[in-house]
Amino acid sequence: MNNAFEKMSVLAVDDNRTNLHILQVFLKKLGHEVILAENGEEAVARFQQHHPDLVLLDIMMPVMDGFEAARRIKAASRDKWVPIILLSALNRDENLVEGLEAGADDYLTKPINFVVLEAKLRSMQRSLSMQRSATVTLERLLAISDNVPDAIITCNGSGEILTVNRATEIIFGHPAAELIHRQIRLLVPELLCETAANTTARNREREATGHRRDGRAFPVEYGLSEVSIDHERIFVIVIRDITQRKLAETQLQQNAALLQTYYDHSQNEQQLALRLMEKLLHRPGLLDSRLRYKVIATENFSGDIVAASHSPEGRFYALLADATGHGLPAAISVLPVLALFYRMTRLNRTIRELVIEINQQLKESMPIGRFVAATIVCLDEISLSGEIWIGGTPEALLIDADGQICERFPSENLALGIIDSTQMNDQPRRFEWQPGSQLLMYSDGVLEAADGQGQQFGSQGISDAVQGTSRAERFTALEDALSKHLGQNAAGDDVSLMLIDCP
């Protein structure tokens, strides 16, 4: 037996116990479940009790013959097709006709040819399998139709309703029995002419007005398609209640207007904040001829800042700072740094004093998780020596007149605002320089700037850019190298560069 078919439950009926036993053995060998009965009356009872898939039914039996049993079995299985194969030694045509009229589906004469019986069982199995597939498919379609939220209605060419699903009853408030054979215009008046002939609306969603049973009107959206069943035009209409969508659209329009007002107000505030930030950032000290710098913001506002100032005693101060984050929050974070830097440098304070004061101010005012990395440098024009303190920013480079890196100043301290000033290392590093030297400072946005392949500019990019350049062209060479590396890509972080000519 082909195992591709599911096993069947078979009711075998014969008043001859020997024949019944042979049938039982044969059917079990084929993998089927077997239910036995010895007369027609018992067969009907067994059928109603076990609901088998197929019946092998002898004709000549006591109590109730096979013809009557077949009629009763067919009556009991009207919602489901159960094949009946009659088994009989009677082989006259009138017996065959009577058996088929009684409800039998096939006929096999005795003595039974088991090869033929097996072939008939296979045929019945295929038919049952197709029936089961069709039944499952129909049940699924009905379940889907009854559980979709949209009304699904079929009409004929004159607009007469043929079928409706459960959602139709819910949406329109009419029981299904009340809608069948009524006109579709009862529910959606605009659909009358389209269901009759208009082909322009098919397969296209359109909006209309629906009418509930209680007379209330509401907005709907519908789609119309046509099928042909037995040469009859049938229209399938899917109707969706869009009341909530219309309310949501109205609310969205109102929200959009409010958002536009808010956006315009926000833009005005940002422009004001931008002008104030520019005024705070672009102090006269940045105009010093010995200083070149560049700041590229990833948003309107930059968390990177540069600052420079001269003290009355001949000291030149410079600051490069990088606050956590981007945009306006980061820019606001560095404002206290700028204010303290310019105030204290005018008073000729030492690097150590600047570090302590700025750190303590940030520690007391900044939220947890917010801090400012910084490089602070002071050049003494009289002694030709300097001090530098780096916390969290990349290393600074001292470059000689020939473009060679002659000294590196690594970041040896935590960023400002993380720990209390009493716990931090506030001692700057002293250094001296040769004539023609320059000091280069930059933020980590320079190192992390990536090209189209994700390759970062890195320390090597900086070294290659300044190597062998003259003092006058060095900053431009570094700018060009960074721009070429980025190509069409935007930097992923704020970028700041500062190059200072040592006196």
ZIKAGI-V783707 format. One record per residue. N is the residue number from 1. RES is the residue in three letters. SS is DSSP state (alpha for helix, beta for strand, coil for the rest). PSI is psi as a letter, one per 40 degrees, with the letter a starting at -180 (* if undefined). OMEGA is omega in radians with two decimals (none if undefined). Layout:
n: {N:N}
res: {RES:RES}
ss: {SS:SS}
psi: {PSI:PSI}
omega: {OMEGA:OMEGA}
This chain:
n: {1:2:3:4:5:6:7:8:9:10:11:12:13:14:15:16:17:18:19:20:21:22:23:24:25:26:27:28:29:30:31:32:33:34:35:36:37:38:39:40:41:42:43:44:45:46:47:48:49:50:51:52:53:54:55:56:57:58:59:60:61:62:63:64:65:66:67:68:69:70:71:72:73:74:75:76:77:78:79:80:81:82:83:84:85:86:87:88:89:90:91:92:93:94:95:96:97:98:99:100:101:102:103:104:105:106:107:108:109:110:111:112:113:114:115:116:117:118:119:120:121:122:123:124:125:126:127:128:129:130:131:132:133:134:135:136:137:138:139:140:141:142:143:144:145:146:147:148:149:150:151:152:153:154:155:156:157:158:159:160:161:162:163:164:165:166:167:168:169:170:171:172:173:174:175:176:177:178:179:180:181:182:183:184:185:186:187:188:189:190:191:192:193:194:195:196:197:198:199:200:201:202:203:204:205:206:207:208:209:210:211:212:213:214:215:216:217:218:219:220:221:222:223:224:225:226:227:228:229:230:231:232:233:234:235:236:237:238:239:240:241:242:243:244:245:246:247:248:249:250:251:252:253:254:255:256:257:258:259:260:261:262:263:264:265:266:267:268:269:270:271:272:273:274:275:276:277:278:279:280:281:282:283:284:285:286:287:288:289:290:291:292:293:294:295:296:297:298:299:300:301:302:303:304:305:306:307:308:309:310:311:312:313:314:315:316:317:318:319:320:321:322:323:324:325:326:327:328:329:330:331:332:333:334:335:336:337:338:339:340:341:342:343:344:345:346:347:348:349:350:351:352:353:354:355:356:357:358:359:360:361:362:363:364:365:366:367:368:369:370:371:372:373:374:375:376:377:378:379:380:381:382:383:384:385:386:387:388:389:390:391:392:393:394:395:396:397:398:399:400:401:402:403:404:405:406:407:408:409:410:411:412:413:414:415:416:417:418:419:420:421:422:423:424:425:426:427:428:429:430:431:432:433:434:435:436:437:438:439:440:441:442:443:444:445:446:447:448:449:450:451:452:453:454:455:456:457:458:459:460:461:462:463:464:465:466:467:468:469:470:471:472:473:474:475:476:477:478:479:480:481:482:483:484:485:486:487:488:489:490:491:492:493:494:495:496:497:498:499:500:501:502:503}
res: {MET:ASN:ASN:ALA:PHE:GLU:LYS:MET:SER:VAL:LEU:ALA:VAL:ASP:ASP:ASN:ARG:THR:ASN:LEU:HIS:ILE:LEU:GLN:VAL:PHE:LEU:LYS:LYS:LEU:GLY:HIS:GLU:VAL:ILE:LEU:ALA:GLU:ASN:GLY:GLU:GLU:ALA:VAL:ALA:ARG:PHE:GLN:GLN:HIS:HIS:PRO:ASP:LEU:VAL:LEU:LEU:ASP:ILE:MET:MET:PRO:VAL:MET:ASP:GLY:PHE:GLU:ALA:ALA:ARG:ARG:ILE:LYS:ALA:ALA:SER:ARG:ASP:LYS:TRP:VAL:PRO:ILE:ILE:LEU:LEU:SER:ALA:LEU:ASN:ARG:ASP:GLU:ASN:LEU:VAL:GLU:GLY:LEU:GLU:ALA:GLY:ALA:ASP:ASP:TYR:LEU:THR:LYS:PRO:ILE:ASN:PHE:VAL:VAL:LEU:GLU:ALA:LYS:LEU:ARG:SER:MET:GLN:ARG:SER:LEU:SER:MET:GLN:ARG:SER:ALA:THR:VAL:THR:LEU:GLU:ARG:LEU:LEU:ALA:ILE:SER:ASP:ASN:VAL:PRO:ASP:ALA:ILE:ILE:THR:CYS:ASN:GLY:SER:GLY:GLU:ILE:LEU:THR:VAL:ASN:ARG:ALA:THR:GLU:ILE:ILE:PHE:GLY:HIS:PRO:ALA:ALA:GLU:LEU:ILE:HIS:ARG:GLN:ILE:ARG:LEU:LEU:VAL:PRO:GLU:LEU:LEU:CYS:GLU:THR:ALA:ALA:ASN:THR:THR:ALA:ARG:ASN:ARG:GLU:ARG:GLU:ALA:THR:GLY:HIS:ARG:ARG:ASP:GLY:ARG:ALA:PHE:PRO:VAL:GLU:TYR:GLY:LEU:SER:GLU:VAL:SER:ILE:ASP:HIS:GLU:ARG:ILE:PHE:VAL:ILE:VAL:ILE:ARG:ASP:ILE:THR:GLN:ARG:LYS:LEU:ALA:GLU:THR:GLN:LEU:GLN:GLN:ASN:ALA:ALA:LEU:LEU:GLN:THR:TYR:TYR:ASP:HIS:SER:GLN:ASN:GLU:GLN:GLN:LEU:ALA:LEU:ARG:LEU:MET:GLU:LYS:LEU:LEU:HIS:ARG:PRO:GLY:LEU:LEU:ASP:SER:ARG:LEU:ARG:TYR:LYS:VAL:ILE:ALA:THR:GLU:ASN:PHE:SER:GLY:ASP:ILE:VAL:ALA:ALA:SER:HIS:SER:PRO:GLU:GLY:ARG:PHE:TYR:ALA:LEU:LEU:ALA:ASP:ALA:THR:GLY:HIS:GLY:LEU:PRO:ALA:ALA:ILE:SER:VAL:LEU:PRO:VAL:LEU:ALA:LEU:PHE:TYR:ARG:MET:THR:ARG:LEU:ASN:ARG:THR:ILE:ARG:GLU:LEU:VAL:ILE:GLU:ILE:ASN:GLN:GLN:LEU:LYS:GLU:SER:MET:PRO:ILE:GLY:ARG:PHE:VAL:ALA:ALA:THR:ILE:VAL:CYS:LEU:ASP:GLU:ILE:SER:LEU:SER:GLY:GLU:ILE:TRP:ILE:GLY:GLY:THR:PRO:GLU:ALA:LEU:LEU:ILE:ASP:ALA:ASP:GLY:GLN:ILE:CYS:GLU:ARG:PHE:PRO:SER:GLU:ASN:LEU:ALA:LEU:GLY:ILE:ILE:ASP:SER:THR:GLN:MET:ASN:ASP:GLN:PRO:ARG:ARG:PHE:GLU:TRP:GLN:PRO:GLY:SER:GLN:LEU:LEU:MET:TYR:SER:ASP:GLY:VAL:LEU:GLU:ALA:ALA:ASP:GLY:GLN:GLY:GLN:GLN:PHE:GLY:SER:GLN:GLY:ILE:SER:ASP:ALA:VAL:GLN:GLY:THR:SER:ARG:ALA:GLU:ARG:PHE:THR:ALA:LEU:GLU:ASP:ALA:LEU:SER:LYS:HIS:LEU:GLY:GLN:ASN:ALA:ALA:GLY:ASP:ASP:VAL:SER:LEU:MET:LEU:ILE:ASP:CYS:PRO}
ss: {coil:coil:coil:coil:coil:coil:coil:coil:beta:beta:beta:beta:beta:coil:coil:coil:alpha:alpha:alpha:alpha:alpha:alpha:alpha:alpha:alpha:alpha:alpha:alpha:alpha:coil:coil:coil:beta:beta:beta:beta:beta:coil:coil:alpha:alpha:alpha:alpha:alpha:alpha:alpha:alpha:alpha:alpha:alpha:coil:coil:coil:beta:beta:beta:beta:beta:coil:coil:coil:coil:coil:coil:coil:alpha:alpha:alpha:alpha:alpha:alpha:alpha:alpha:alpha:alpha:alpha:coil:coil:coil:coil:coil:coil:beta:beta:beta:beta:beta:beta:coil:coil:coil:coil:alpha:alpha:alpha:alpha:alpha:alpha:alpha:alpha:alpha:coil:coil:coil:coil:beta:beta:beta:beta:coil:coil:coil:coil:alpha:alpha:alpha:alpha:alpha:alpha:alpha:alpha:alpha:alpha:alpha:alpha:alpha:alpha:alpha:alpha:alpha:alpha:alpha:alpha:alpha:alpha:alpha:alpha:alpha:alpha:alpha:alpha:alpha:alpha:alpha:alpha:alpha:alpha:coil:coil:coil:beta:beta:beta:beta:beta:beta:coil:coil:coil:beta:beta:beta:beta:beta:coil:alpha:alpha:alpha:alpha:alpha:alpha:alpha:coil:coil:coil:alpha:alpha:alpha:alpha:coil:coil:coil:beta:alpha:alpha:alpha:coil:coil:coil:coil:alpha:alpha:alpha:alpha:alpha:alpha:coil:coil:coil:coil:coil:beta:coil:coil:coil:beta:beta:beta:beta:beta:beta:coil:coil:coil:coil:coil:beta:beta:beta:beta:beta:beta:beta:beta:beta:beta:beta:beta:beta:coil:coil:beta:beta:beta:beta:beta:beta:beta:beta:beta:beta:coil:alpha:alpha:alpha:alpha:alpha:alpha:alpha:alpha:alpha:alpha:alpha:alpha:alpha:alpha:alpha:alpha:alpha:alpha:alpha:alpha:alpha:alpha:alpha:alpha:alpha:alpha:alpha:alpha:alpha:alpha:alpha:alpha:alpha:alpha:alpha:alpha:alpha:alpha:alpha:coil:coil:alpha:alpha:alpha:alpha:coil:coil:coil:beta:beta:beta:beta:beta:beta:coil:coil:coil:coil:coil:coil:coil:beta:beta:beta:beta:beta:beta:beta:coil:coil:coil:coil:beta:beta:beta:beta:beta:beta:beta:beta:beta:coil:coil:coil:alpha:alpha:alpha:alpha:alpha:alpha:alpha:alpha:alpha:alpha:alpha:alpha:alpha:alpha:alpha:alpha:alpha:alpha:alpha:alpha:coil:coil:coil:coil:alpha:alpha:alpha:alpha:alpha:alpha:alpha:alpha:alpha:alpha:alpha:alpha:alpha:alpha:alpha:coil:coil:coil:coil:coil:coil:beta:beta:beta:beta:beta:beta:beta:beta:beta:coil:coil:coil:coil:beta:beta:beta:beta:beta:beta:beta:coil:coil:coil:coil:beta:beta:beta:beta:coil:coil:coil:coil:coil:beta:beta:beta:beta:beta:coil:coil:coil:beta:coil:coil:beta:coil:coil:coil:coil:alpha:alpha:alpha:coil:coil:coil:coil:coil:beta:beta:beta:beta:coil:coil:coil:coil:coil:beta:beta:beta:beta:beta:coil:alpha:alpha:alpha:alpha:alpha:coil:beta:coil:coil:coil:coil:coil:beta:coil:alpha:alpha:alpha:alpha:alpha:alpha:alpha:alpha:alpha:coil:coil:coil:coil:coil:coil:coil:alpha:alpha:alpha:alpha:alpha:alpha:alpha:alpha:alpha:alpha:alpha:alpha:alpha:coil:coil:coil:coil:coil:coil:coil:coil:beta:beta:beta:beta:beta:beta:beta:coil:coil}
psi: {i:h:e:d:i:i:i:i:h:h:h:h:h:h:e:h:d:d:d:d:d:d:d:d:d:d:d:d:d:e:e:i:i:h:h:i:i:e:i:d:d:d:d:d:d:d:d:d:d:e:g:i:d:i:h:h:h:i:d:h:i:i:d:h:i:d:d:d:d:d:d:d:d:d:d:e:f:d:e:h:h:h:h:h:h:h:h:i:e:h:e:i:d:d:d:d:d:d:d:d:d:e:e:i:d:i:h:h:i:i:i:h:h:d:d:d:d:d:d:d:d:d:d:d:d:d:d:d:d:d:d:d:d:d:d:d:d:d:d:d:d:d:d:d:d:e:e:i:e:i:h:h:h:i:i:a:d:e:e:h:h:d:i:i:i:d:d:d:d:d:d:e:e:h:i:d:d:d:d:h:e:i:i:d:e:d:d:g:d:e:e:d:d:d:d:d:d:h:e:d:e:i:f:h:h:i:i:a:h:i:h:i:d:e:e:h:i:i:h:i:h:i:i:h:i:h:i:h:h:f:e:h:h:h:h:h:h:h:h:h:h:f:d:d:d:d:d:d:d:d:d:d:d:d:d:d:d:d:d:d:d:d:d:d:d:d:d:d:d:d:d:d:d:d:d:d:d:d:d:d:d:g:i:d:d:e:e:h:d:e:h:h:i:h:h:h:i:e:a:d:i:h:e:h:i:i:i:i:i:h:i:d:e:e:i:h:i:i:h:h:i:h:i:i:a:i:a:d:d:d:d:d:d:e:d:d:d:d:d:d:d:d:d:d:d:d:e:f:i:i:d:d:d:d:d:d:d:d:d:d:d:d:d:d:d:i:i:h:e:h:i:h:i:i:h:h:i:h:h:h:e:d:e:f:i:i:i:h:h:h:h:d:i:i:i:i:h:h:h:a:d:e:e:h:h:e:i:h:g:i:h:e:i:i:i:h:e:d:i:i:d:e:e:i:h:e:h:i:h:i:i:i:i:i:h:e:i:i:h:h:i:i:i:e:d:d:d:e:h:i:a:d:e:e:h:i:d:i:d:d:d:d:d:d:d:e:h:e:i:i:d:d:e:d:d:d:d:d:d:d:d:d:d:d:d:d:b:e:i:i:i:e:i:i:h:h:i:h:h:h:h:h:*}
omega: {-3.14:-3.08:3.13:3.12:3.05:3.10:-3.13:2.96:-3.00:3.02:3.13:-3.05:3.11:-3.14:3.11:-3.05:3.12:3.11:-3.13:3.12:3.12:3.10:-3.13:-3.13:-3.11:-3.10:3.11:3.10:3.11:3.07:-3.10:2.97:-3.02:3.04:-3.02:3.03:-3.03:3.04:-3.06:-3.13:3.10:3.13:3.14:3.13:3.13:-3.14:-3.13:-3.12:-2.98:3.14:-3.11:3.12:-3.03:-3.13:2.97:-2.88:3.03:-3.12:-3.03:-3.12:3.07:3.11:3.10:-3.10:-3.07:-3.14:-3.13:3.11:3.13:3.13:-3.11:3.11:3.13:3.12:-3.12:-3.07:-3.03:-3.14:-3.07:3.11:3.08:-3.12:3.07:3.06:3.13:3.10:-3.12:3.03:3.10:-3.07:3.12:-3.08:-3.11:3.07:3.12:-3.13:3.14:3.13:-3.14:3.10:3.10:3.11:3.14:-3.14:3.14:-3.01:3.13:-3.09:3.05:-0.05:-3.01:2.97:-3.00:3.05:3.11:3.13:3.13:3.12:3.12:3.10:3.10:3.14:3.13:3.11:3.12:3.14:3.11:3.13:3.11:3.12:-3.14:3.13:3.13:3.14:3.14:3.14:3.12:3.13:3.12:-3.14:3.12:3.13:3.12:-3.12:-3.09:-3.09:3.04:-3.10:-3.10:3.05:3.06:-3.04:3.00:-3.14:2.99:-3.03:-3.14:3.10:3.13:-3.11:3.14:3.14:3.03:3.05:-3.05:-3.12:3.10:3.12:-3.10:-3.06:-3.02:3.09:3.11:2.97:-3.10:-3.10:-3.12:-3.07:-3.09:3.14:3.02:3.14:-3.13:3.13:3.05:-3.09:-3.13:-3.05:-3.09:-3.07:-3.03:-3.06:-3.10:3.12:-3.12:-3.03:-2.98:-3.11:-3.07:-3.08:-3.04:3.08:3.12:-3.12:3.12:3.12:3.14:3.11:3.09:-3.14:3.13:-3.12:-3.12:3.07:-3.13:3.08:3.14:-3.10:3.09:3.01:-3.09:3.02:-3.04:3.04:-3.07:3.04:3.10:3.13:-3.10:3.08:3.09:3.12:3.09:3.12:3.09:-3.08:3.07:-3.06:-3.13:3.04:-3.08:3.12:-3.11:3.13:3.12:3.08:3.13:3.12:3.10:3.13:3.12:3.11:3.10:3.12:3.13:3.11:3.11:3.13:3.12:3.09:3.13:-3.13:3.13:3.12:3.14:3.13:3.11:3.12:3.14:3.11:3.09:3.13:-3.13:3.12:3.11:3.14:3.13:3.12:3.13:-3.04:-3.02:3.10:-3.11:-3.12:-3.14:3.12:-3.14:-3.06:-3.12:-3.01:2.98:-3.08:3.09:3.06:3.10:-3.13:3.06:3.06:-3.13:-3.11:-3.11:3.02:3.05:3.06:2.98:3.14:3.11:-3.08:3.01:3.02:3.12:-3.09:3.05:3.08:3.08:-3.13:3.05:-3.12:2.94:-3.06:-3.09:3.13:3.09:3.09:-3.12:2.98:-3.02:3.12:3.14:-3.14:3.12:-3.10:-3.08:3.14:3.09:3.13:3.14:-3.09:-3.13:-3.13:-3.09:-3.14:-3.05:3.11:3.07:3.12:3.08:-3.14:3.13:3.08:-3.11:3.14:3.11:-3.09:-3.11:-3.07:-3.13:-3.13:-3.10:3.11:3.14:-3.12:-3.09:-3.00:-3.04:3.03:3.09:-3.13:3.09:3.12:-3.08:3.01:-3.04:2.90:-3.13:-3.10:3.07:3.13:3.12:-3.05:-3.11:-3.09:-3.08:3.07:-3.10:3.05:3.13:3.08:-3.09:3.10:3.04:3.09:3.12:-3.14:3.01:-3.07:2.99:-3.03:-3.11:-3.05:-3.11:3.12:3.11:3.11:-3.07:3.09:3.10:3.12:-3.06:3.06:-3.05:-3.04:3.05:3.06:-3.09:3.09:-3.10:-3.12:3.13:-3.10:3.14:-3.10:-2.99:3.04:-3.07:-3.09:3.10:3.10:-3.14:3.09:3.07:-3.11:3.08:3.12:3.12:-3.11:3.08:3.11:-3.11:3.07:-3.11:3.12:-3.13:3.05:3.09:-3.12:-3.03:3.12:-3.01:3.07:-3.09:3.13:3.13:3.14:-3.12:3.14:2.99:3.13:-3.13:3.11:3.11:-3.13:-3.13:-3.08:-3.06:-3.05:3.03:-3.14:3.09:-3.11:-3.06:-3.04:-2.98:-3.10:3.11:3.12:3.14:3.09:-3.09:-3.14:3.13:-3.14:3.13:3.14:-3.13:-3.09:3.14:-3.09:3.04:3.09:-3.11:-3.12:3.05:-3.09:3.04:3.12:3.04:3.11:-3.04:3.01:3.09:-3.08:none}
